[in-house]
Amino acid sequence: MLDWRSIDTVLLDMDGTLLDLHYDNHFWLTHLPKRYAEVHGFDPQEAQQRLEAEINARRGTLEWYCLDFWAEKLELDILGILREIEGRIALRPHTEAFLTGLQQLQKPTYLVTNAHRHGLEHKLEITGIDRWFDGIISSHDYGHAKESADFWDSLRENLAFDPDKTLFVDDNQSVLGAAQDYGIAHLLCIRQPDSRGPKREITNFPAIHHFDEIMALDSGRLGSRPA
């Protein structure tokens, strides 16, 4: 599926790509509305509706991903509430083997995420995946979400990579669209970012379910999986 000889740099999303998106979905859709209602004395249905309206109004913007923004907006200890369900944070299948394989191939590999630094550091503390990366970039460092062309301009100014020889993997098709518009040549989408959610039909980009689809399973090295 991939010709690794044509790829010099690998950019990887975190939530829904390396980590199971179930943690984030459960937090924003179930746990946070419950705690929001408890703290502020709202009816649970009212709290759900209020949150959905606020979140949907900012979808795809940097505010949508900003824990500081939501802590102020909702008057809640967002990071503390995130930690209440940290047991749900988990790597997606084959992630460790894939990252190890990239190290063996000596492919410069960078984590490129929309996650706010506070939440990012929490997940790195739990999973330890930072040990596999040559660098970690949060879109909050640049003031633009990955959905924005401005993000990719800023990334290129701070990170030397050739778009024609770069692989970028993400579960968000809007983000992949922005990367495609910028000129990233090798793109992959994750079909089932939430292990308890549906396996999506992806038509706009090449897509995989798990990383073993682009690994040689017998050796643990990267490459096309044997037929």
C-alpha positions as CSV (number, residue, x, y, z in Angstrom):
1,M,0.0,0.0,0.0
2,L,2.9,2.3,0.7
3,D,6.3,2.6,-1.0
4,W,8.5,3.4,2.1
5,R,11.4,4.3,-0.2
6,S,9.5,7.4,-1.3
7,I,8.8,8.5,2.3
8,D,11.4,10.5,4.2
9,T,9.3,12.0,7.0
10,V,6.3,10.7,8.9
11,L,3.7,13.0,10.6
12,L,1.2,11.3,12.9
13,D,-2.0,12.5,14.6
14,M,-2.6,11.3,18.1
15,D,-6.3,11.0,19.1
16,G,-8.1,8.5,16.9
17,T,-4.9,7.6,15.1
18,L,-2.4,6.4,17.7
19,L,-4.8,6.5,20.7
20,D,-8.3,5.2,20.9
21,L,-10.8,8.0,20.4
22,H,-13.2,6.3,22.8
23,Y,-11.6,8.2,25.7
24,D,-12.3,11.6,24.1
25,N,-15.7,10.8,22.8
26,H,-16.8,9.4,26.2
27,F,-15.5,12.5,27.9
28,W,-17.1,15.1,25.7
29,L,-20.4,13.3,24.9
30,T,-21.0,11.6,28.3
31,H,-18.8,12.4,31.2
32,L,-18.4,16.2,30.8
33,P,-22.2,16.8,30.3
34,K,-22.8,14.8,33.5
35,R,-20.3,16.8,35.5
36,Y,-21.4,20.1,34.0
37,A,-24.9,19.4,35.2
38,E,-23.8,18.4,38.7
39,V,-21.5,21.4,39.2
40,H,-23.9,24.0,37.9
41,G,-27.2,22.4,38.9
42,F,-28.6,22.0,35.4
43,D,-31.0,19.3,34.3
44,P,-28.9,16.7,32.6
45,Q,-30.8,17.1,29.3
46,E,-30.3,20.9,29.5
47,A,-26.6,20.5,30.2
48,Q,-26.3,18.2,27.2
49,Q,-28.0,20.7,24.9
50,R,-26.0,23.6,26.2
51,L,-22.7,21.8,25.6
52,E,-23.7,20.5,22.2
53,A,-24.6,24.0,21.0
54,E,-21.3,25.5,22.4
55,I,-19.1,22.7,20.9
56,N,-20.8,22.6,17.5
57,A,-20.4,26.3,17.1
58,R,-16.6,26.0,17.3
59,R,-16.0,22.7,15.5
60,G,-12.8,22.8,13.5
61,T,-11.4,25.9,15.2
62,L,-8.6,26.1,17.7
63,E,-11.1,27.0,20.5
64,W,-12.8,23.6,19.9
65,Y,-9.6,21.9,21.0
66,C,-8.5,24.4,23.8
67,L,-8.9,23.1,27.3
68,D,-8.2,26.5,28.8
69,F,-11.0,28.0,26.7
70,W,-13.5,25.3,27.9
71,A,-12.4,25.6,31.5
72,E,-13.2,29.3,31.4
73,K,-16.3,29.0,29.3
74,L,-17.9,26.3,31.4
75,E,-16.3,27.3,34.7
76,L,-15.0,23.8,35.3
77,D,-11.7,22.1,36.1
78,I,-11.5,20.5,32.7
79,L,-8.1,18.8,33.3
80,G,-9.2,17.5,36.6
81,I,-12.4,16.0,35.1
82,L,-10.4,14.5,32.3
83,R,-8.3,12.7,34.9
84,E,-11.4,11.2,36.4
85,I,-11.7,8.8,33.5
86,E,-8.0,8.5,32.5
87,G,-8.3,4.7,32.7
88,R,-9.9,4.8,29.3
89,I,-6.8,6.2,27.6
90,A,-5.4,3.4,25.4
91,L,-3.2,2.8,22.4
92,R,-4.9,1.6,19.3
93,P,-3.9,-1.9,18.2
94,H,-0.4,-2.3,16.6
95,T,0.6,1.3,17.4
96,E,3.7,0.2,19.4
97,A,4.9,-2.1,16.7
98,F,4.3,0.5,14.0
99,L,6.3,3.2,15.9
100,T,9.1,0.8,16.6
101,G,9.2,-0.1,13.0
102,L,9.6,3.6,12.0
103,Q,12.5,3.9,14.4
104,Q,14.1,0.8,12.8
105,L,13.8,2.4,9.4
106,Q,15.2,5.6,10.8
107,K,12.3,7.6,9.4
108,P,12.1,11.0,11.2
109,T,8.7,10.8,12.9
110,Y,6.7,13.7,14.5
111,L,3.5,13.8,16.5
112,V,1.3,16.5,15.0
113,T,-1.8,17.0,17.0
114,N,-4.6,19.5,17.7
115,A,-4.6,18.4,21.3
116,H,-4.1,21.2,23.9
117,R,-0.7,21.0,25.6
118,H,-2.3,20.2,29.0
119,G,-4.3,17.3,27.6
120,L,-1.3,16.2,25.5
121,E,1.1,16.0,28.4
122,H,-1.5,14.0,30.4
123,K,-1.8,11.4,27.6
124,L,2.0,11.2,27.1
125,E,2.3,10.7,30.9
126,I,-0.2,7.8,30.7
127,T,1.0,6.1,27.5
128,G,4.7,7.1,27.2
129,I,4.5,7.3,23.4
130,D,6.7,10.4,23.3
131,R,9.7,8.1,23.4
132,W,9.2,7.2,19.8
133,F,9.1,10.7,18.3
134,D,11.7,13.1,17.0
135,G,9.4,16.0,17.9
136,I,6.0,16.8,19.2
137,I,3.9,19.6,17.7
138,S,0.6,20.9,19.1
139,S,-1.4,23.2,16.8
140,H,-1.8,25.5,19.8
141,D,1.9,26.3,19.5
142,Y,1.2,28.0,16.2
143,G,-2.2,29.5,17.0
144,H,-4.0,27.6,14.2
145,A,-5.8,24.3,14.1
146,K,-4.6,21.6,11.6
147,E,-7.7,22.3,9.5
148,S,-6.2,25.7,8.6
149,A,-3.7,26.4,5.8
150,D,-1.9,28.7,8.2
151,F,-1.0,25.8,10.4
152,W,0.8,24.0,7.6
153,D,2.6,27.1,6.6
154,S,3.8,27.5,10.3
155,L,4.7,23.9,10.5
156,R,6.9,24.1,7.4
157,E,8.7,27.2,8.8
158,N,9.6,25.3,12.0
159,L,10.1,21.8,10.7
160,A,12.2,20.8,7.7
161,F,10.2,18.3,5.5
162,D,9.5,17.8,1.9
163,P,5.7,17.5,1.3
164,D,6.3,15.2,-1.7
165,K,8.2,12.8,0.5
166,T,6.0,13.0,3.7
167,L,3.4,10.6,5.0
168,F,0.6,12.1,7.2
169,V,-1.9,9.8,9.0
170,D,-5.0,11.3,10.7
171,D,-8.6,10.2,11.4
172,N,-10.0,13.6,10.6
173,Q,-10.9,14.0,7.0
174,S,-11.1,17.8,7.2
175,V,-7.5,17.9,8.5
176,L,-6.4,15.5,5.8
177,G,-8.0,17.8,3.2
178,A,-6.0,20.7,4.5
179,A,-2.8,18.6,4.3
180,Q,-3.7,17.6,0.8
181,D,-4.3,21.2,-0.2
182,Y,-0.9,22.1,1.2
183,G,0.7,19.4,-1.0
184,I,1.4,16.5,1.4
185,A,1.8,13.6,-1.0
186,H,1.1,10.5,1.1
187,L,-2.1,10.6,3.2
188,L,-3.8,7.9,5.2
189,C,-7.1,8.0,7.1
190,I,-8.1,5.8,10.0
191,R,-11.4,4.0,9.4
192,Q,-12.4,3.3,13.1
193,P,-10.8,5.9,15.4
194,D,-13.2,5.0,18.3
195,S,-13.0,1.3,19.1
196,R,-16.6,1.3,20.2
197,G,-17.8,3.4,17.3
198,P,-18.6,2.4,13.7
199,K,-16.0,1.4,11.1
200,R,-16.4,4.3,8.6
201,E,-16.4,4.1,4.8
202,I,-13.7,6.5,3.7
203,T,-13.8,7.4,0.0
204,N,-11.7,10.7,-0.2
205,F,-8.4,9.3,1.0
206,P,-6.6,5.9,1.3
207,A,-7.7,4.4,4.5
208,I,-6.7,1.6,7.0
209,H,-8.2,0.0,10.0
210,H,-5.0,-0.7,11.9
211,F,-1.3,-0.2,11.3
212,D,-0.7,-3.9,10.6
213,E,-2.1,-3.2,7.1
214,I,1.1,-1.3,6.3
215,M,3.5,-3.6,8.2
216,A,5.2,-6.9,7.4
217,L,3.7,-9.0,10.2
218,D,6.2,-11.8,10.0
219,S,9.2,-9.6,10.7
220,G,7.6,-6.6,12.5
221,R,9.2,-4.3,9.9
222,L,7.3,-1.8,7.8
223,G,6.3,-2.5,4.3
224,S,3.5,-4.0,2.3
225,R,1.7,-6.9,4.1
226,P,2.4,-10.2,2.4
227,A,-0.5,-11.4,0.3
